[in-house]
Amino acid sequence: MGQKELLRGKVMELVKRGQMTIWAAAKELNVNYRQGRREIQGSSTGMREQAVRAYRGRYSDFGPTFAAEQREEEKGIRISEDTLRRWLLAEGLWEGKQRRRAYRSRRER
């Protein structure tokens, strides 16, 4: 592991604990705020695995929107419905609905 990765790991840990803000972390890592935020969110693979495991076990008969709402109510963990939907699509646990085209009727002559 290089020096950059070690620094990044330490900074991410401080942000997760609440001892450092994302702004300060981004400055420390020499990235802008948006990139810093993405790094923080992207590093939460444990949260992704946890959410998918919970969906398989308890929320398998729910849609992603309702599952995200229930998870927030029960555990207090907020995950965006769209994020959960993307994770479930990647795991093959959810299939998006096919939208049917509206039937176009011809005018009478």
C-alpha atoms as one frame of an Amber mdcrd trajectory, in Angstrom:
protein
   0.000   0.000   0.000   1.298   3.404  -0.960   1.384   6.553   1.131  -1.645
   7.987  -0.661  -3.799   4.946   0.106  -2.736   4.955   3.754  -3.551   8.642
   4.087  -6.864   8.150   2.336  -7.782   5.284   4.681  -6.956   7.316   7.782
  -8.886  10.343   6.552 -11.921   8.232   5.616 -11.921   6.664   9.060 -11.869
  10.106  10.691 -14.795  11.230   8.551 -16.798   8.108   9.370 -16.234   8.675
  13.096 -17.330  12.291  12.736 -13.969  13.707  13.786 -13.383  15.388  10.413
 -15.717  17.053   7.950 -15.902  16.125   4.289 -14.604  19.595   3.406 -11.494
  19.091   5.527 -11.016  15.556   4.207 -11.249  16.755   0.611  -8.663  19.435
   1.303  -6.376  16.903   2.992  -6.658  14.518   0.030  -6.205  17.342  -2.521
  -9.573  16.753  -4.179 -12.642  18.946  -4.430 -15.691  18.546  -2.181 -17.717
  16.521  -4.675 -14.901  14.034  -5.224 -14.405  13.744  -1.474 -18.081  13.028
  -0.973 -17.994  10.373  -3.682 -14.995   8.751  -2.070 -16.795   8.590   1.258
 -19.935   7.113  -0.298 -17.989   4.771  -2.526 -16.009   3.390   0.387 -19.145
   2.122   2.075 -19.127  -1.308   0.437 -19.927  -2.791   3.833 -23.148  -0.818
   3.874 -23.984  -2.112   0.398 -23.428  -5.723   1.410 -25.452  -5.194   4.571
 -28.365  -3.652   2.665 -28.416  -6.420   0.040 -28.215  -9.101   2.743 -31.102
  -7.470   4.639 -33.134  -7.265   1.427 -32.569 -10.970   0.746 -33.528 -11.948
   4.265 -36.319  -9.701   5.398 -37.456  -7.433   2.571 -37.380  -9.822  -0.401
 -41.089  -9.416  -1.108 -40.849  -5.591  -1.056 -39.917  -3.250  -3.857 -36.787
  -1.117  -3.467 -38.692   2.015  -2.443 -40.682   0.344   0.315 -37.657  -1.681
   1.461 -35.605   1.514   1.826 -38.411   3.153   3.811 -38.799   0.141   6.110
 -35.046  -0.078   6.673 -34.959   3.579   7.634 -37.851   3.157  10.080 -36.503
   0.005  11.719 -32.740   0.547  11.702 -32.510   4.314  11.264 -30.207   3.848
   8.267 -31.098   6.051   5.296 -30.382   4.627   1.851 -31.741   6.283  -1.241
 -34.351   4.241  -3.101 -32.447   4.709  -6.343 -29.197   3.551  -4.772 -30.860
   0.455  -3.350 -32.516  -0.210  -6.714 -29.126  -0.008  -8.497 -27.533  -2.356
  -5.971 -30.377  -4.854  -6.333 -30.222  -4.699 -10.125 -26.473  -5.381  -9.989
 -27.066  -8.391  -7.720 -29.908  -9.673  -9.898 -32.480  -9.367  -7.102 -34.677
  -6.809  -8.831 -35.826  -6.455 -12.402 -37.018  -3.136 -13.697 -40.488  -3.119
 -15.149 -40.763  -2.886 -18.893 -42.797   0.113 -19.916 -45.348  -0.580 -22.615
 -45.781   1.893 -25.386 -49.107   3.613 -25.538 -51.292   2.173 -28.254 -51.587
   4.621 -31.084 -54.951   4.374 -32.723 -55.309   5.481 -36.304 -57.771   8.153
 -37.197 -60.785   7.151 -39.197 -60.883   8.116 -42.834
